[in-house]
């Protein structure tokens, strides 16, 4: 089972998890892994993390900052904040609709 899949099989989108982590402020890779594990219960593998970071950076959603020792922190860009807000609003609408429908079953 992939490391970014929860125990019940829900597959979390690594990019969304990373953007959510960086919404709190800049973080380096290991700090992102630990933060995501804490708030989402999902452990991102290093390959998954760094592949997603590269894609997010290529799309202008995050940017790397000058490194501290071997650690390179990343932060959200303005576009990244906008995209994250849109995605979370969409997920919220979906969750609300699903929960309402479950209540009517």
N, C-alpha and C positions, 0 to 999 in steps of 0.2 A: 504494500500500500504506500503511495507517495507520502512523503513527510508532511506535505501541506494539506493533507486530508485529515479531517477530524475522526474521532473514534466511530462515529455513526455514519461515516461515509460522505458527509458534506464536503465538497471540494471548494475551498476558498480561492478566490482570484488573487494571486500574489501581488499584482500591481495595486489593487485596491487596498490590500492590507498595508503595503509599504506607504502609499499616499496617506492613509489614515495615521500611520505611525509618525510620519514627517509633519503632519498637521500640528503636532505638539511642539515642533522645533527641530533643528538640525540634529542628525544622528549619523554615526558610522554603522557599518554593516552589522557587527555583533550586537550593538545596541538596538538596531531595528529587529533583529531576530528575537532578542529577549523581550522587547516591547510587544511585538506581535504575539508571542507565546503567552504573555500576560493578559492582553485584552481580548484575544481571539481564541486562545487555546490551540493554536496552530503553530507548529515548529517548521519554519522554512529552512530548507537545505541551502547550503552555500551556493551551489550551482543555480538553484531556482532564484535565490536572492539576487545574485550578481547578474544573471541574465535579465531579470525583471528591471533591475536598476539601469542597465544599459539601454533597454527599450524605453523606459520612462524618460531617461535623459535624452535619447535620440528624438523623442516626441516633444521635447521642451517642457515636460511636466515637472522635472526636478533638475537641479544643477549640483555639481560637486563643488566643494569648497576646498581651500588649501588644506593639505594633509597635516595631521598631527602624528609624528613618528611614522608608523606604517598605516595608520588609520586615516581614511578619507571620509569626512562627513558629507552628507547630502542634505539639501533642503528643497522644499517646494518652491516652485516659481508661481507667479500670479496666475498663469494659465493652469498650473497644477491644482491650485486652490479652487478655481472655477470648475474644472473637470471633476474634482473630488466632490464638491458640493452638488453638482448635477447628478453624479452617480449615486450618492447617498440619498438624495431626494427621490430618485427613481426606485431605489431599493425600499425606501420607506413606504412609497405608494404601493408597491407590490406586496410588502409584508402586511400592511393594513388591509388590503383587499383579501389576501389569503386568510388572515385571522378572522375577518368578518365572515367569510364563507365557511370556515371551520365551525364558527359559532352557530351557523344556521343548519348544520348537518344533523 
